[in-house]
Structure formats: structure tokens, C-alpha cells
Amino acid sequence: MQHDERADAIRWDELRRFTPARIGLGRSGVALPTREVLDFGLAHARARDAVHAPLDTAALAADLRAAGFDVVQARSRAPDRATYLRRPDLGRQLDPDAQAALRARGTDATDLALVIGDGLSSLAVQRHAAPLLLALKACLPQHVACSPVVVVQQARVAVGDDVGEALQARLVAVLVGERPGLGSPDSLGIYLTHAPRRGRHDAERNCISNVRPEGLPSAPAACKLAWLVVQALQRGLTGVGLKDESDGGLLPADPGGGALPGSA
């Protein structure tokens, strides 16, 4: 029986509608076609650029203020990108001067500290952090008191523990650029931690991953975060003890407009 290469191509085209994965790439002799090799190289370059590109904090702060948020700038103990990549431990700790400045602003009325960190993809933060926080306004109940948005450069997830502790917040939500994949250089992650303080473990956090239009868009991600925030405040925990059941009970839009207290 003669092999029908055209029929194979049609079947692979059908499957590609359901996944962004590289499937059915074809071959040229014993190698990949030149087109696929070049596409792979481009994706790899975009991932590297996402890791190394600096976050435009001025533009991000402008976007956040335009959306009605107060903004505080901070940095981790990693002085530059090269050190940040070599020393993950420094990216998990807030710079002492920044920590002292936040302590001066701390209040026991803060339910949720909001933190944005560049992480391993400043591209993700630049594109998706402000839209996600804006969407959060429509989901989070008005009685939840929030801090100003703290933008931390050279940040790892755990730097939020220092921020939350300095602000005496009951919870901290860290929006951070995730490690780029070859098909997703702009994926944003959200990490929620109850009673933040240095030394918290990843098992004590809830994670919402792959926030981007091609993954989990900002609006449903924000509603998931709002659901977790409300449940965490009620139950006094996050992490493995708090399962995400938001699909069965997403919070409705707040009738008062959902403005975050402390964000105006």
C-alpha cells in the first residue's frame, strides 16, 4: 500500500489545532526541516531574551497608577541581573533599606500585600501584571484591605515573604515572571502565602501558573486569586491545605465596583 503523505499532513494539521506543542514537524532526510530548525532557534532566543531583559519599572508603575494603584519601588539583595541568576538566595531576600522603608509603612490593617517581581521573565510582568491587578478589582470584595503594589527588581517568589512581613500583612500575593518555555516566554505566575515571613516553604503557598492570553487569561486568573484570598483569610492557611475549588464558586463582581482598598 502506498503511503499517503498528504493525508498524514492533514491529520497533523488537525491535531495542531488542539496544542501549541511541536508535533508532526516532518523531516528532511534524517534531520528536521530547515523551517523547524529556524523556528526552534527563534523560540530559544526569545526565551533567553525574556530572562535577561530588564523590567521597565517606570512604564509598569505608570500603567499601575493609571489603573488606580499606589506603587512602591523596591529591590532584592541581588545588585544586578548576573548576580541574581548566579545567587538565587539573594533574590529571595529584600534589600535591607527597602525592608526598613516598608516597615515604616506597615499596618496591622493590611489583609493582602500585593507584590510584583520581575522573576525570570520581565516580559511576562510587563505584559500581564497590570491587567491582572485591574481584573482583580472586579473580583475581590471591598472589605479586603490591600497594600500599595510593591514592585521588586531582581525578585524570586520568596521575596514576598519579606515584603508581607514588613507590611504586617495577613497574606501576600506575588506576581512574578515564570521561567520561559520555548513556546511561552511571557508566562506570569501568582503565589499566595498566608502569614508571610522569611523561611516559608513552597508547600505553604498556592500557585496560579501560566497567566497569559494563550494560557489562563487575566480575568479568570484574577477570580481564582480572589477566591483563594477570601478562603485563606477565612481559614487562616494557604498551600497544600487549601485546594483551589474556585471553578465551582467564582466570586461575583463587587456591586460597588470592586475597588481595592488602599489602591486609589
C-alpha positions in Angstrom: 0.0 0.0 0.0 1.4 3.4 -1.0 1.9 5.8 1.9 -0.3 8.9 1.6 1.8 11.8 2.9 -0.8 14.4 2.1 -3.3 12.6 4.3 -0.7 12.5 7.1 -0.2 16.2 6.8 -3.9 16.9 7.1 -4.1 14.7 10.2 -1.2 16.6 11.8 -2.8 19.9 10.9 -6.0 18.8 12.7 -4.0 17.8 15.8 -2.1 21.1 15.9 -5.4 22.9 16.5 -5.5 21.5 20.0 -2.0 22.1 21.2 0.8 24.6 20.9 3.3 21.8 21.3 5.7 21.0 18.4 4.2 17.9 16.9 4.4 16.4 13.4 7.4 18.6 12.4 8.3 16.4 9.4 11.8 15.6 8.3 14.4 16.3 5.7 16.4 13.2 5.2 17.4 12.2 8.8 17.0 15.8 10.1 14.3 18.3 10.8 13.2 20.6 8.0 15.1 23.9 7.9 11.9 25.9 8.8 11.5 24.0 12.0 15.2 24.3 13.0 14.9 28.1 12.5 11.6 28.3 14.4 13.2 26.4 17.3 16.2 28.8 17.3 13.9 31.8 17.4 11.9 30.4 20.3 15.1 29.7 22.2 16.3 33.3 21.6 13.0 34.7 22.8 13.3 32.7 26.0 16.8 33.9 26.6 15.8 37.5 25.9 12.9 37.2 28.4 15.3 36.1 31.2 17.9 38.8 30.6 15.8 41.8 29.5 15.4 44.4 32.3 11.9 45.3 33.6 10.8 48.8 32.6 9.7 49.7 36.1 8.8 53.3 35.1 6.4 52.1 32.4 5.0 49.4 34.8 4.5 52.0 37.6 2.8 54.3 35.1 0.4 51.6 34.0 -0.5 50.7 37.6 -1.1 54.3 38.6 -3.3 54.8 35.6 -5.3 51.8 36.8 -5.7 53.5 40.2 -2.9 51.8 42.3 -0.4 53.3 44.6 3.1 51.9 43.8 6.2 51.4 45.9 9.6 50.6 44.3 11.9 48.1 46.0 14.7 45.6 45.1 16.1 42.4 46.4 19.6 41.9 47.8 20.8 40.9 44.3 22.5 44.0 42.9 22.3 43.1 39.2 21.0 40.5 36.8 24.2 38.5 36.6 24.3 38.1 40.4 20.5 37.4 40.5 21.0 34.4 38.1 24.0 33.1 40.0 22.7 33.6 43.5 19.0 32.7 43.8 19.2 33.1 47.6 19.8 36.9 47.2 16.7 37.2 45.0 14.6 35.7 47.8 15.6 38.5 50.3 14.5 42.1 50.3 17.2 44.8 50.4 17.6 45.9 54.0 16.9 49.6 53.1 13.8 48.6 51.2 12.7 46.4 54.1 13.1 49.3 56.6 11.1 51.6 54.3 8.3 49.1 54.1 8.3 48.6 57.8 7.7 52.3 58.3 4.5 51.9 56.2 3.4 48.7 57.9 -0.1 48.5 59.4 -2.0 45.7 61.1 -5.0 46.6 58.9 -3.4 45.1 55.8 -5.1 41.8 54.7 -3.3 41.4 51.4 0.2 42.7 50.4 0.5 42.9 46.6 3.9 42.3 45.2 5.2 42.3 41.6 8.6 40.8 40.9 10.4 40.6 37.6 11.4 36.9 38.2 12.7 35.0 35.2 10.6 36.8 32.6 10.3 40.6 32.8 8.3 40.3 29.5 5.5 38.4 31.4 5.4 41.1 34.1 5.4 44.0 31.6 2.5 42.5 29.6 0.3 40.9 32.2 0.8 42.2 35.7 -1.2 45.5 35.4 -4.1 43.8 33.5 -4.3 41.1 36.1 -4.4 43.5 39.1 -7.0 45.6 37.2 -9.1 42.4 36.8 -8.7 41.7 40.5 -10.6 44.9 41.3 -13.7 43.3 39.8 -13.4 40.1 41.8 -12.0 41.0 45.3 -14.5 42.0 47.9 -14.1 45.6 49.1 -13.7 44.6 52.8 -10.3 43.1 51.9 -7.7 45.8 52.7 -4.7 45.8 50.3 -1.3 47.4 50.5 0.1 49.6 47.7 1.7 47.5 44.9 5.3 46.8 45.8 7.4 46.4 42.6 10.6 44.4 43.4 13.5 44.2 41.0 15.7 41.0 40.8 13.0 39.1 42.7 12.3 35.5 43.4 9.0 34.3 44.8 10.1 34.2 48.5 11.0 37.9 48.5 7.3 38.4 49.0 7.7 36.8 52.5 9.9 39.7 53.5 7.5 42.3 52.0 4.5 40.8 53.7 6.2 40.6 57.0 7.4 44.2 56.8 3.9 45.4 56.0 2.4 43.1 58.7 0.1 41.6 56.1 -2.1 38.6 56.7 -1.4 37.4 53.1 1.0 38.2 50.4 0.3 37.7 46.6 3.4 37.7 44.5 3.0 38.2 40.7 6.3 37.0 39.1 7.7 36.1 35.7 8.0 32.4 35.3 10.9 30.5 33.8 10.3 30.9 30.0 9.4 27.8 27.9 10.3 27.5 24.2 6.6 28.3 23.4 5.8 30.6 26.4 8.4 33.4 27.1 5.8 35.6 28.8 4.1 33.3 31.4 3.2 35.0 34.7 2.8 33.1 38.0 0.9 34.1 41.1 1.9 32.8 44.6 -0.3 33.3 47.6 1.1 32.9 51.1 -0.6 33.1 54.5 1.2 34.8 57.4 4.3 35.7 55.3 7.6 35.6 56.9 11.1 34.5 56.0 11.5 30.8 55.9 8.1 29.9 54.5 8.2 26.8 52.3 6.7 26.3 48.8 4.2 23.8 50.3 2.7 26.7 52.2 1.8 28.6 49.1 -0.9 28.4 46.5 0.2 28.9 42.9 -1.7 30.0 39.8 0.5 29.4 36.8 0.7 30.2 33.1 -1.2 33.5 33.2 -1.2 34.9 29.7 -3.8 35.1 26.9 -2.7 31.7 25.4 -2.8 30.0 28.8 -5.0 31.3 31.7 -6.2 34.8 30.8 -6.1 37.6 33.3 -9.8 37.7 34.2 -10.3 34.1 35.3 -6.8 34.1 36.9 -7.9 37.2 39.0 -11.1 35.5 40.0 -9.2 32.4 41.1 -6.8 34.6 43.1 -9.7 36.4 44.7 -11.4 33.1 45.7 -8.2 31.9 47.3 -7.6 35.2 49.1 -11.1 35.0 50.7 -10.7 31.4 51.6 -7.2 31.9 53.0 -8.4 34.8 55.2 -11.4 32.7 56.5 -9.4 29.5 57.1 -6.1 31.0 58.2 -3.9 29.0 55.8 -2.6 28.5 52.3 -0.7 25.8 50.5 -1.5 22.1 50.5 -4.3 22.6 53.0 -6.2 25.0 50.7 -7.4 23.4 47.5 -8.5 25.5 44.6 -12.2 24.9 44.1 -12.9 28.3 42.6 -14.4 26.7 39.4 -17.4 25.7 41.5 -17.8 29.1 43.1 -16.2 32.1 41.5 -16.8 35.4 43.2 -19.2 37.7 41.5 -18.2 41.2 40.6 -18.5 43.5 43.6 -21.6 45.8 43.2 -19.6 48.7 44.5 -17.1 48.5 41.6 -14.6 46.2 43.4 -12.0 48.9 44.0 -9.2 47.6 46.2 -9.0 49.5 49.5 -5.7 51.3 49.6 -5.2 51.1 45.9 -6.6 54.5 44.9 
